[in-house]
Amino acid sequence: MGGVVELFVIMLIVAGAAFAPLGYFIYKFTQKNAEPFGDIEPHGDSPSVVNDFAEKAIGFIKAKLSKK
């Protein structure tokens, strides 16, 4: 019976560690008017070299596929 209790305690510790980030996010999300990390820029407003490159690559592939 002692093995079952030990396993139960270990599983509670593992479950707590697994769900701690979710609980933290929910806690932060409910703090400031449904803004989890304060006032941040919406995605896509700031320029990014990676996003520009990805858009060009997608456009290039679409152009190649549409020619076939």
C-alpha positions in Angstrom: 0.0 0.0 0.0 2.9 2.3 0.6 4.0 2.1 -3.0 0.5 3.3 -4.2 0.7 6.3 -1.9 4.2 7.2 -3.1 3.1 6.9 -6.7 0.1 9.1 -6.0 2.3 11.8 -4.4 4.8 11.6 -7.3 2.0 11.9 -9.9 0.6 15.0 -8.1 4.0 16.6 -8.2 4.4 15.8 -11.9 0.8 17.1 -12.7 1.5 20.3 -10.7 4.7 20.9 -12.7 3.0 20.2 -16.0 0.0 22.5 -15.4 1.9 25.3 -13.6 2.6 27.3 -16.8 -1.1 27.2 -17.7 -2.1 28.4 -14.3 0.4 31.2 -14.4 -0.9 32.3 -17.8 -4.5 32.3 -16.6 -3.4 34.3 -13.6 -1.6 36.9 -15.7 -4.5 37.0 -18.2 -7.0 38.0 -15.6 -4.9 40.7 -14.1 -4.9 43.7 -16.5 -8.2 43.9 -18.4 -7.7 40.6 -20.3 -4.2 41.7 -21.4 -1.8 38.9 -20.3 1.5 40.8 -20.6 0.4 44.4 -20.4 0.0 46.7 -23.3 1.9 45.2 -26.3 1.9 45.8 -30.1 -0.4 43.6 -32.1 1.3 41.0 -34.3 2.4 42.3 -37.7 2.7 46.0 -36.9 6.5 46.0 -36.4 8.8 45.3 -39.3 10.6 42.0 -39.3 13.3 40.7 -41.7 12.1 37.1 -41.1 8.5 38.0 -41.9 9.5 39.9 -45.1 11.6 37.0 -46.2 8.8 34.5 -45.5 6.3 36.6 -47.5 8.7 36.8 -50.4 9.3 33.1 -50.3 5.6 32.3 -50.2 4.9 34.7 -53.1 7.7 33.1 -55.1 6.3 29.6 -54.5 2.8 30.7 -55.4 4.0 32.3 -58.6 5.8 29.1 -59.6 2.8 26.9 -58.8 0.4 29.1 -60.6 2.5 28.9 -63.8 2.1 25.1 -64.0 
